[in-house]
Amino acid sequence: MTDKRIVLSTAGSADEAHKIAHHLVEHRLAACVNLIPRIESIYRWQGRIESSEEWLLLIKTTGEKFPEVRDAILQLHSYEVPECISISIEDGSADYLDWIGESVK
């Protein structure tokens, strides 16, 4: 087990995804954010089944920085309830995990 995290979020546009990603990396809250374009999300919202094209953000950070990542997503996002899920990284390349830690100091 490590203190590193992958945080999942989605955005409704490429511009919004880029804005969030750049903010997180520029403010050293994330080492890297991968943007996966044009995923389709099917979900229940306010009693109806909805479908939307979204951009998936894979955010690499640490457990210590996660609260700040979550707060930044909440502030920058246009959604009323944006996705923000933290997944613990159990193991990985030691050099890569060290790089994440050094990048978010």
Residue pairs with C-beta under 8 A, 6 or more apart in sequence:
1 88
1 90
1 91
2 88
2 89
2 90
2 91
2 92
2 97
3 62
3 63
3 64
3 101
4 60
4 61
4 62
4 63
4 88
4 89
4 92
4 97
4 100
4 101
5 60
5 61
5 62
5 63
5 66
5 86
5 87
5 88
5 89
6 58
6 59
6 60
6 86
6 87
6 89
7 30
7 57
7 58
7 59
7 61
7 66
7 69
7 70
7 84
7 85
7 86
7 87
8 56
8 57
8 58
8 59
8 83
8 84
8 85
8 87
9 20
9 56
9 57
9 59
9 73
9 77
9 82
9 83
9 84
9 85
10 39
10 41
10 54
10 55
10 56
10 57
10 82
10 83
11 17
11 20
11 54
11 55
11 57
11 77
11 78
12 52
12 54
12 55
12 78
12 79
13 55
14 35
14 37
14 55
16 55
16 76
16 77
16 78
17 35
17 37
17 55
17 57
18 35
19 76
20 33
20 57
20 72
20 73
20 76
20 77
21 30
21 33
21 35
21 57
21 59
23 29
23 72
23 76
24 30
24 33
24 59
24 61
24 69
24 72
25 31
25 32
25 33
27 68
27 72
28 103
28 104
28 105
29 61
29 65
29 68
29 69
29 72
29 104
30 59
30 60
30 61
30 65
30 69
30 103
30 104
31 60
31 61
31 99
31 100
31 102
31 103
31 104
32 59
32 60
32 100
32 103
33 57
33 58
33 59
33 60
34 57
34 58
35 55
35 56
35 57
36 55
36 56
36 57
36 58
37 55
38 53
38 55
39 53
39 54
39 55
39 56
40 51
40 52
40 53
40 54
41 51
41 52
41 53
41 54
42 49
42 50
42 51
43 49
43 50
43 52
44 50
59 69
60 100
61 69
61 100
61 104
62 100
62 101
62 104
63 86
63 88
65 104
66 86
69 84
70 84
70 86
73 82
73 84
74 82
74 84
89 97
